[in-house]
Amino acid sequence: MGRRAQNKQGVPLPLDQEKRTGKVTEKLNKQLRNNIVKNSKPGKSTRKSLEDKGSSGGSKRKREKETDNSIAITKSRKSSAVLKTKKDLFEDSDLDQGTGGPESGWDNMEMASEDGEDSDISMGSYEGTSDSDEDEDDSKELAARSSDFLFDKDEVNSHSDSSDEDSAEEDSTEEEEEEGEEEEEEFGELGDIEKKSRKLEKLQKLEATLAEEEQRDMIERNEQEEDFFEFTLPTEEDLAREAESPPDLNVVQQRIQDVVHVLNSFSQLRESNRSRSEYMNQLTRDMAFYYGYSEFLLEKLMQLFPVSEAIEFFEANEVPRPVTIRTNTLKTRRRDLAQALINRGVNLDVIGKWSKVGLTIYDSPVPIGATPEYMAGHYMIQAASSFLPVMALSPQPHERVLDMSSAPGGKTTHCAALMRNTGVIFANDANKEREKALVANIHRLGVSNAVVCNYDGREFPKVMGGFDRVLLDAPCSGTGVISKDASVKVNKTEQDFNMLTHLQKELILSAIDSVDANSKTGGYIVYSTCSVTVDEDESVVDYALRKRPNVKLVDTGLDFGREGFSKFRGKAFHPSLSLTRRFFAHTHNMDGFYVAKFKKLSNKITSPSGENGSTEARSTGGEPKPKKSKKKRSD
């Protein structure tokens, strides 16, 4: 038995009659969809796809997609809008491609639609002609398949007459024209790109709304978790047991997090019989053990930040800073240098908008200190933070500049590049062994305006004065470069800090006295350290302002970095200290650094008692004091 005999299909209808019957089915489909979609209020793209009356299989699948998705819209209020917008975007691509793929998930619906259309034809043409049980079964099957697709058998039969077909075709044409006019009014002459752009904007707004709701839910859950949060400080017996054997690092890390959580909401989460100092002492002990610091240094550094930020600071010190290089503009340009290194397989990027000569090296197949470009003096391996003091000093061509602590030469050669090898730079360093690297870098980078000298910086006003600008990168504890030198964590004591701060105060006074206030282009002093402690930074600068009233702080010219402290732990400094700048590893991804810039107003110093006196000998600031001649004893 053939396939047609099994299904009891009749002779195919003529083409014109088949076309009219198909339009009747389309009319019924449209009426049904209008009833379903009426409450769901589909968007413009949905109405556009509903009015597409193509006879291809792809058009049928798109119409059935619209029906299914429209029903799904009424079930979910939040996700429906996002799904609808995404579906419209996919439909635009379907319209360009014609039909969906064979695995699009709509093949079953397509078969139902085609069977429903065939049932219209067969039922209209052979109504009342079946006289066997097999025919009755086939009719029931066709009716069931029609009901699955939400068609009513009587309604289909009633519209199979030729008179109804003509009126349905006319009504369908009129409705299509009306909807086409509405679509033109809504969309106008917008292109496909603009339509998709609007749909994407709607989708982004909906996703942003859902993200805000999710964030609110997360905050509520966190608040609920805090209600059930409980933490108890270890007792003396627990601490004694931990002292006998090293505690587990995971336990210590979790306790650090719990203590920080309690300190952030101390009034709600603390134990009633515990003070804040007890929590801080426990946190200091745990962090000193976990990060490997001495308790003295860790407590000194923790005073700089809130508790949560202090954790970030110590974590950043465990990670090495990116390798950075400075382009030597005396020999090349940054663009040419970058291209040459890229050709050698170096992965690099510009250091940031704040520097025009810096490059960050992420990866290199060869040692970055052994390339032909390095040997030729095209760049200097230098930390990004070391750029900052020279940028603040901003030496000009034809000036006389003093670098009081210049080895190994990164800042000296940077100054020479800004001065274009004009003027003169006195590169001084008290350590004669370190000057070997200084001389080597000066020769390699092609600097020809530098004079290398070996003096104690505190002697410089007596040795030579009258400089236009002075750079003092003072010796310090190195608390800003712990990622490079981990020994700082344990080898610095309170005595070391006292000795360093005393030396720094002497050097900054010598630097101020070495500058000529009458310089036409200069009269500036820059003080910098690679330390983040207040003792070596703000305290030293405040001391210089009190001892040398003839100077003032000015803006450093650096458009990033944190302001210096004008108050710290109950101690008030000069208000102008807010002009100084601090840099930290966890916020700026560079070594910790401090920069202050002075402007010298006069060569005369007013002592606290009110007496006036001149500074030491300067080439432009005044005549040297005449030496007193010793009188010969006469017999």
PAKEDO-648345 format. One record per residue (C-alpha): residue in three letters; x, y, z. Coordinates in steps of 0.25 Angstrom, whole numbers, plus 5000, padded with zeros to 4 digits. Layout:
<rs>
ALAXYZ;...
</rs>
This chain:
<rs>
MET500050005000;GLY500650134996;ARG500850255005;ARG499650334999;ALA498750215001;GLN499150205015;ASN498850345018;LYS497550345009;GLN498050465002;GLY497250514990;VAL497650564977;PRO498450694978;LEU497650824976;PRO497850914965;LEU498951024967;ASP497951134968;GLN497051064978;GLU498251014986;LYS498751164987;ARG497351214992;THR497251095002;GLY498651135007;LYS498251275009;VAL497051235018;THR497951155027;GLU498851275028;LYS497651365032;LEU497251265043;ASN498751265048;LYS498751415048;GLN497451425056;LEU497951315066;ARG499251385068;ASN498551525070;ASN497751465081;ILE498951405088;VAL499851515086;LYS498851625090;ASN499151615105;SER500651595104;LYS500851725096;PRO501951685087;GLY502951795082;LYS503151845068;SER504051735063;THR502951635068;ARG501851705060;LYS502751715048;SER503051565048;LEU501551535050;GLU501151605037;ASP502251535029;LYS501351455020;GLY502351375012;SER502051235008;SER503451175010;GLY503651075021;GLY504551175028;SER503451285029;LYS502551175035;ARG503651145045;LYS503751295049;ARG502251315051;GLU502251185060;LYS503451245068;GLU502651365070;THR501451295075;ASP502251205085;ASN503151315090;SER501951415092;ILE501251305101;ALA502551295109;ILE502551445111;THR501251435119;LYS501951335129;SER503151415133;ARG503151565136;LYS504651595137;SER505351495128;SER504351515117;ALA504851655113;VAL506251605112;LEU505851485104;LYS504951565095;THR506051665091;LYS507051555089;LYS506051475080;ASP505751595072;LEU507251605069;PHE507351465064;GLU506051485056;ASP506751595048;SER507851495045;ASP506851395041;LEU506151485031;ASP507551505024;GLN507751355023;GLY506451315019;THR506151195028;GLY506651135041;GLY507651025042;PRO507150875043;GLU507450875058;SER506751005062;GLY505750935070;TRP504550975062;ASP504450855052;ASN503350785060;MET502550915060;GLU502750925045;MET502250785043;ALA500950825051;SER500750945043;GLU500850875029;ASP499950755034;GLY498950865039;GLU498950925025;ASP498850795018;SER497650755027;ASP496950885023;ILE497050845008;SER496650695011;MET495550735020;GLY494950835011;SER495050754998;TYR494550615004;GLU493650655015;GLY492650535016;THR493350445007;SER494050355017;ASP493250225019;SER494250125025;ASP494850115039;GLU496150145034;ASP495650275028;GLU494950305042;ASP496350285049;ASP497050375039;SER495950485041;LYS496150475056;GLU497650475055;LEU497550605046;ALA496550665056;ALA497450635068;ARG498750695061;SER497850815057;SER497450835072;ASP498850825076;PHE499250935068;LEU498051015074;PHE497051005062;ASP495650975063;LYS495150865052;ASP493750935050;GLU494451065048;VAL495351015038;ASN494250945030;SER493351065030;HIS494451145024;SER494751045013;ASP493651095004;SER494051174992;SER493151294996;ASP493851305009;GLU495151295003;ASP494951414994;SER494551505006;ALA495651445015;GLU496751485004;GLU496151625003;ASP496151645019;SER497551585020;THR498051685009;GLU497451805016;GLU498051765029;GLU499351745023;GLU499351885017;GLU498951955030;GLU500051885038;GLY501051915028;GLU500652065029;GLU500752055044;GLU502151995043;GLU502552105034;GLU502052215044;GLU502852145055;PHE504152115048;GLY504152225037;GLU505352205029;LEU506252145039;GLY507352055035;ASP507551915040;ILE508751955047;GLU508052065055;LYS506851965058;LYS507851865064;SER508551975072;ARG507252015078;LYS506951875082;LEU508351855088;GLU508151985096;LYS506851925102;LEU507551795105;GLN508651865112;LYS507651945120;LEU506951825124;GLU508251755128;ALA508651875136;THR507351865144;LEU507451725147;ALA508851745151;GLU508451855161;GLU507351755167;GLU508451645168;GLN509351745175;ARG508251785185;ASP507951635188;MET509451615190;ILE509451725200;GLU508251675207;ARG508851535208;ASN510151595214;GLU509351665224;GLN508651535228;GLU509951465229;GLU510551575238;ASP509351545247;PHE509851405249;PHE511351445249;GLU512151405262;PHE513651415265;THR514351395278;LEU515751445280;PRO516751335284;THR516951315299;GLU518351325306;GLU518351175306;ASP518051165291;LEU519251265289;ALA520151185298;ARG519851055290;GLU520151135277;ALA521451175282;GLU521851035285;SER521650995270;PRO521551085258;PRO520051105255;ASP519351065241;LEU519451175231;ASN518051155227;VAL517551175241;VAL518351305243;GLN517851355229;GLN516351325233;ARG516551395247;ILE517151515240;GLN515951525231;ASP514951505243;VAL515651615251;VAL515651715240;HIS514151685238;VAL513951705253;LEU514751835252;ASN513951895240;SER512651875248;PHE513251875262;SER512051925270;GLN511151815264;LEU512051695264;ARG513051715275;GLU513051635288;SER512451715299;ASN513651695308;ARG514751725298;SER515351855294;ARG515751905280;SER517251905284;GLU517151755287;TYR516651725273;MET517751815267;ASN518851745275;GLN518351605271;LEU518251655256;THR519651715257;ARG520251575263;ASP519551495252;MET519951585240;ALA521351595245;PHE521451445245;TYR520651425232;TYR521451535224;GLY522751515231;TYR522951655237;SER523451695250;GLU522351745259;PHE523051885260;LEU523051905245;LEU521651845243;GLU521051935253;LYS521752055248;LEU521252025234;MET519751995238;GLN519652135244;LEU519652185230;PHE518352125225;PRO516952075229;VAL516951925233;SER516451875220;GLU517351955212;ALA518551915220;ILE518251775216;GLU518351815201;PHE519651885204;PHE520351765210;GLU519751675199;ALA520351775188;ASN521751765195;GLU521751615192;VAL521651635177;PRO522751685169;ARG522551815161;PRO522551815146;VAL523851835139;THR523951975133;ILE524952045124;ARG525152195121;THR525452235107;ASN526752315105;THR526252435096;LEU527652475094;LYS527852355084;THR526452305080;ARG524952325081;ARG523952245089;ARG523252195076;ASP524552155069;LEU525052085082;ALA523652005084;GLN523651965069;ALA525051915070;LEU524751835083;ILE523451775077;ASN524251725065;ARG525151645075;GLY523851585081;VAL523751675094;ASN522351685099;LEU522151835104;ASP521251955105;VAL521352095109;ILE521552125124;GLY520352215124;LYS519852355120;TRP520652425130;SER521952385124;LYS522452415110;VAL523752325111;GLY523352205119;LEU523052065114;THR522551945122;ILE523151805119;TYR522251695121;ASP523051585114;SER524351565107;PRO525051445100;VAL526351515103;PRO526951585115;ILE526451725115;GLY527751775120;ALA528551705109;THR527951745096;PRO528651825085;GLU527751945088;TYR528151945103;MET529651935100;ALA529452055090;GLY528852135101;HIS527452145095;TYR526852125109;MET527052115124;ILE526452005132;GLN525752085143;ALA524552075152;ALA523352155149;SER523352225162;SER524852285159;PHE524252365148;LEU523452445157;PRO524452535164;VAL525152575151;MET523752605145;ALA523452695158;LEU524852765157;SER524652795142;PRO526052835139;GLN526252935127;PRO527352945117;HIS528553025121;GLU528353015136;ARG529252975147;VAL528652855154;LEU529152775166;ASP528752625168;MET529252605182;SER529052455183;SER529152415168;ALA529652275167;PRO529352185159;GLY528952295150;GLY527552275145;LYS527052415150;THR528352485146;THR528252435131;HIS526752465131;CYS527152615135;ALA528152615124;ALA527152575114;LEU526152675118;MET527252785118;ARG527652725104;ASN529152715108;THR529252865111;GLY529652935124;VAL530352855134;ILE529952745144;PHE530752715156;ALA530552565159;ASN530952545174;ASP530952425182;ALA531552395196;ASN531852245193;LYS533052235183;GLU532752095180;ARG531352125175;GLU531952235166;LYS532552125156;ALA531152095152;LEU530852245151;VAL531952265141;ALA531652145133;ASN530252185131;ILE530652335127;HIS531552285116;ARG530552175111;LEU529452275110;GLY530252385103;VAL530152485114;SER531252595112;ASN530852705122;ALA531052635135;VAL532152655145;VAL532352535155;CYS532752565169;ASN532952495182;TYR532552585194;ASP531652565206;GLY530352635202;ARG530452715215;GLU531652785211;PHE531152845198;PRO530752985202;LYS532252995206;VAL532752925194;MET531952995183;GLY530553065183;GLY529753155174;PHE529053045167;ASP527753065159;ARG527152935163;VAL527452825173;LEU526952685174;LEU527052605187;ASP526652465186;ALA527052445201;PRO527552305207;CYS526352245213;SER525852115220;GLY525252055207;THR523952025212;GLY523352065198;VAL524151955191;ILE523951835200;SER523551755188;LYS524951775183;ASP525651755196;ALA524951665206;SER526051685216;VAL525351815220;LYS524251735227;VAL525151695238;ASN526451775239;LYS525951915242;THR525851955256;GLU525352085263;GLN526852125264;ASP527052115249;PHE525852205247;ASN526352315257;MET527752315250;LEU527152325236;THR526252435239;HIS527352515245;LEU528252495233;GLN527052535224;LYS526852665232;GLU528252705230;LEU528252675215;ILE526952755212;LEU527552875219;SER528852865211;ALA528052845198;ILE527252975201;ASP528453055204;SER529153005191;VAL528053075182;ASP528053215178;ALA526753285180;ASN527153395170;SER527153295158;LYS526353345146;THR525853205143;GLY525953125155;GLY526153135170;TYR525452995172;ILE525752875181;VAL525152735180;TYR525152645192;SER524852495190;THR524952365197;CYS524552225194;SER523952205207;VAL522452225212;THR522652255226;VAL522252385232;ASP523552395240;GLU524352405227;ASP523452485218;GLU522452585224;SER523252605237;VAL524552635230;VAL523852735220;ASP523152805232;TYR524452815239;ALA525052885227;LEU523952985226;ARG524153025241;LYS525653035240;ARG525653105226;PRO524553205226;ASN525053255213;VAL524453145205;LYS523053095202;LEU522452975197;VAL521852975182;ASP521052885174;THR521952765169;GLY521252765155;LEU520852615156;ASP519452605153;PHE519252475161;GLY519652415174;ARG519052435188;GLU519252565196;GLY520252565207;PHE519752565222;SER519552705228;LYS519052635241;PHE519552495246;ARG519152425259;GLY518952555266;LYS520152625261;ALA519852745252;PHE520852785240;HIS520852905232;PRO519552925224;SER520352935210;LEU520852785212;SER519552745204;LEU520352795192;THR521352675194;ARG520952545187;ARG520952395192;PHE521052275183;PHE520652135187;ALA520851995181;HIS519351955183;THR518752075177;HIS519752125166;ASN520451985163;MET521852045165;ASP522852055177;GLY522452135189;PHE522952275187;TYR522852415193;VAL523152545186;ALA523152695191;LYS523552815183;PHE524052945189;LYS524253085184;LYS525353175190;LEU524853315192;SER526053385197;ASN527553355200;LYS527453405214;ILE526953325226;THR526153385237;SER526553315250;PRO525453285260;SER526053395269;GLY525853495258;GLU527253515254;ASN527653515240;GLY528853445234;SER529253415220;THR529453275214;GLU530753205211;ALA531553245199;ARG530853235185;SER531253275171;THR530053355169;GLY529453375183;GLY530553455189;GLU531953475192;PRO532753365201;LYS533053405215;PRO534453455216;LYS535353355224;LYS535953405237;SER537453415236;LYS538153365248;LYS539053465255;LYS540453435257;ARG540953435271;SER542053535274;ASP543053505284;
</rs>
